[in-house]
Amino acid sequence: MSLLAREPGMAEKMAAWGAEWLPAEPLSRHTSLGVGGPADMVRLRDLRRLPELIADLRCRGVNWRLLGGGTNLLVADEGLNVVVLHLVREPDGLKFDGPRVEVPTAANLGTTVMECAKRYLGGMEGLIGVPGTVGGALTMNAGAYGTQIGDVVRAVSVLRGSSGGVEVLRMEDVRFQYRHSSFAADDILLSVSLELPERPYAEILEKIKQCNQKRRASQPINEKSAGCIFKNPPGHSTGKMIDELGLKGTRVGGAVVSERHGNFIVNRQGATASDIFKLMDLIRDRVRGAYGVELEEEVIVWRD
Ligand SMILES: Cc1cc2nc3c(=O)[nH]c(=O)nc-3n(C[C@H](O)[C@H](O)[C@H](O)COP(=O)(O)OP(=O)(O)OC[C@H]3O[C@@H](n4cnc5c(N)ncnc54)[C@H](O)[C@@H]3O)c2cc1C
């Protein structure tokens, strides 16, 4: 049953905001793992309407979560009793000013890296191949091959979930750590100002090529996954521990520990979220038993 369908006057409001409302939308269609039950999804193109929409949901006591590219999400099979907000990407989003670029958070991360490269702006080469949006990357402080997005952030424009007001946070106001940022769970990141070093185009392209090659050689990029399932505990590589324990290829239902990268769980033959949770528990138990290390999820789990 659709959550918003029970709310009086909701359809009219959605129409007035120019928002698209998908009742009980299967989230498996919007996650790179290809799992997840239904939730009401609201797609919004005109971000100026966002404060109104959020205020309205708050008034009604309706909870919401923000969907980026869905590439770091594990959504429960039962679905969610919340509204899933999806900010639709602007086609002409990036604004360049010397070494600075203003990027809407709905922009694709890979496209952003390439657009910056064309203007001789480097510093994000390692992020090529990290799928998803710039907003998701900021929330997760996405990183690879020695680059983390937090390193090049100067300011972030945020709609604060707590107050409903829009604030610009300077670099000093935000903490970026390994796969973690200090934004509040109900903050909506709207746009980011990045400052990037100028480099020769050929040099940037060569780095991008090398990162792409490394990724292709070490990750199951053509299968359904959410990237690394667990974080690396201090002083350990989770992928290496899983490999040493002989867990590559271990299967629960349609969920399999990738043979290519031990810290990736791939969805083969219609895995459910429940299969993936069970496989994660199995890995956690085996790693705890053998190494005395507690694994922490890198993937974001969405369940009621
Ligand atoms: C094949 C593959 C390889 C990967 N490799 C890497 C890698 O090398 N390094 C790495 O760090 N990650 C990697 N990932 C994981 C994932 O791609 C990144 O974490 C990515 O940055 C998530 O972005 P997203 O837009 O898909 O976010 P989502 O998965 O949609 O969301 C992730 C979190 O961000 C929040 N969020 C998204 N947008 C906003 C916003 N505008 N405002 C507030 N909150 C928001 C969501 O609510 C959620 O909590 C990989 C994933 C895959 C499938």
The ligand as an SDF file (V2000), in Angstrom:
LIG
                    3D

 53 58  0  0  0  0  0  0  0  0999 V2000
   31.1040   -1.4850   -8.9920 C   0  0  0  0  0  0  0  0  0  0  0  0
   31.1880   -0.5240   -7.8400 C   0  0  0  0  0  0  0  0  0  0  0  0
   32.4170    0.0080   -7.4780 C   0  0  0  0  0  0  0  0  0  0  0  0
   32.5010    0.9060   -6.4020 C   0  0  0  0  0  0  0  0  0  0  0  0
   33.7330    1.4050   -6.0740 N   0  0  0  0  0  0  0  0  0  0  0  0
   33.8250    2.3020   -5.0650 C   0  0  0  0  0  0  0  0  0  0  0  0
   35.1020    2.8600   -4.7160 C   0  0  0  0  0  0  0  0  0  0  0  0
   36.1260    2.5710   -5.3280 O   0  0  0  0  0  0  0  0  0  0  0  0
   35.1430    3.7460   -3.6790 N   0  0  0  0  0  0  0  0  0  0  0  0
   34.0260    4.1250   -2.9890 C   0  0  0  0  0  0  0  0  0  0  0  0
   34.1240    4.9530   -2.0710 O   0  0  0  0  0  0  0  0  0  0  0  0
   32.8130    3.6060   -3.2870 N   0  0  0  0  0  0  0  0  0  0  0  0
   32.6850    2.7120   -4.2990 C   0  0  0  0  0  0  0  0  0  0  0  0
   31.4550    2.1790   -4.6150 N   0  0  0  0  0  0  0  0  0  0  0  0
   30.2800    2.5240   -3.7840 C   0  0  0  0  0  0  0  0  0  0  0  0
   29.4360    3.7030   -4.3150 C   0  0  0  0  0  0  0  0  0  0  0  0
   29.5280    3.7940   -5.7140 O   0  0  0  0  0  0  0  0  0  0  0  0
   29.8620    5.0280   -3.7100 C   0  0  0  0  0  0  0  0  0  0  0  0
   29.7320    5.0120   -2.3090 O   0  0  0  0  0  0  0  0  0  0  0  0
   29.0530    6.1930   -4.2820 C   0  0  0  0  0  0  0  0  0  0  0  0
   29.6780    7.3970   -3.9100 O   0  0  0  0  0  0  0  0  0  0  0  0
   27.5870    6.2110   -3.8120 C   0  0  0  0  0  0  0  0  0  0  0  0
   26.9140    7.2190   -4.5620 O   0  0  0  0  0  0  0  0  0  0  0  0
   25.3560    7.0970   -4.9100 P   0  0  0  0  0  0  0  0  0  0  0  0
   24.9600    8.3370   -5.5890 O   0  0  0  0  0  0  0  0  0  0  0  0
   25.0900    5.8460   -5.6620 O   0  0  0  0  0  0  0  0  0  0  0  0
   24.7290    7.0450   -3.4640 O   0  0  0  0  0  0  0  0  0  0  0  0
   23.5300    6.1480   -2.9360 P   0  0  0  0  0  0  0  0  0  0  0  0
   23.9510    4.7230   -2.9420 O   0  0  0  0  0  0  0  0  0  0  0  0
   22.2770    6.4770   -3.6590 O   0  0  0  0  0  0  0  0  0  0  0  0
   23.4180    6.6770   -1.4330 O   0  0  0  0  0  0  0  0  0  0  0  0
   24.4690    6.4930   -0.5100 C   0  0  0  0  0  0  0  0  0  0  0  0
   24.1760    7.3730    0.7000 C   0  0  0  0  0  0  0  0  0  0  0  0
   24.2960    8.7360    0.3140 O   0  0  0  0  0  0  0  0  0  0  0  0
   23.0910    9.4520    0.6330 C   0  0  0  0  0  0  0  0  0  0  0  0
   22.9150   10.5000   -0.3820 N   0  0  0  0  0  0  0  0  0  0  0  0
   22.9800   10.3910   -1.7270 C   0  0  0  0  0  0  0  0  0  0  0  0
   22.8270   11.5940   -2.3130 N   0  0  0  0  0  0  0  0  0  0  0  0
   22.6320   12.4860   -1.3010 C   0  0  0  0  0  0  0  0  0  0  0  0
   22.4010   13.8960   -1.2410 C   0  0  0  0  0  0  0  0  0  0  0  0
   22.3340   14.6620   -2.3350 N   0  0  0  0  0  0  0  0  0  0  0  0
   22.2130   14.4690   -0.0180 N   0  0  0  0  0  0  0  0  0  0  0  0
   22.2620   13.7220    1.1180 C   0  0  0  0  0  0  0  0  0  0  0  0
   22.4910   12.4040    1.1230 N   0  0  0  0  0  0  0  0  0  0  0  0
   22.6760   11.7830   -0.0720 C   0  0  0  0  0  0  0  0  0  0  0  0
   22.0010    8.3990    0.6100 C   0  0  0  0  0  0  0  0  0  0  0  0
   20.8730    8.8120    1.3610 O   0  0  0  0  0  0  0  0  0  0  0  0
   22.7390    7.2270    1.2310 C   0  0  0  0  0  0  0  0  0  0  0  0
   22.7720    7.3630    2.6340 O   0  0  0  0  0  0  0  0  0  0  0  0
   31.3210    1.2770   -5.6800 C   0  0  0  0  0  0  0  0  0  0  0  0
   30.0920    0.7450   -6.0700 C   0  0  0  0  0  0  0  0  0  0  0  0
   30.0170   -0.1430   -7.1320 C   0  0  0  0  0  0  0  0  0  0  0  0
   28.6640   -0.6880   -7.5330 C   0  0  0  0  0  0  0  0  0  0  0  0
  1  2  1  0
  2  3  1  0
  2 52  2  0
  3  4  2  0
  4  5  1  0
  4 50  1  0
  5  6  2  0
  6  7  1  0
  6 13  1  0
  7  8  2  0
  7  9  1  0
  9 10  1  0
 10 11  2  0
 10 12  1  0
 12 13  2  0
 13 14  1  0
 14 15  1  0
 14 50  1  0
 15 16  1  0
 16 17  1  0
 16 18  1  0
 18 19  1  0
 18 20  1  0
 20 21  1  0
 20 22  1  0
 22 23  1  0
 23 24  1  0
 24 25  2  0
 24 26  1  0
 24 27  1  0
 27 28  1  0
 28 29  2  0
 28 30  1  0
 28 31  1  0
 31 32  1  0
 32 33  1  0
 33 34  1  0
 33 48  1  0
 34 35  1  0
 35 36  1  0
 35 46  1  0
 36 37  1  0
 36 45  1  0
 37 38  2  0
 38 39  1  0
 39 40  1  0
 39 45  2  0
 40 41  1  0
 40 42  2  0
 42 43  1  0
 43 44  2  0
 44 45  1  0
 46 47  1  0
 46 48  1  0
 48 49  1  0
 50 51  2  0
 51 52  1  0
 52 53  1  0
M  END
$$$$
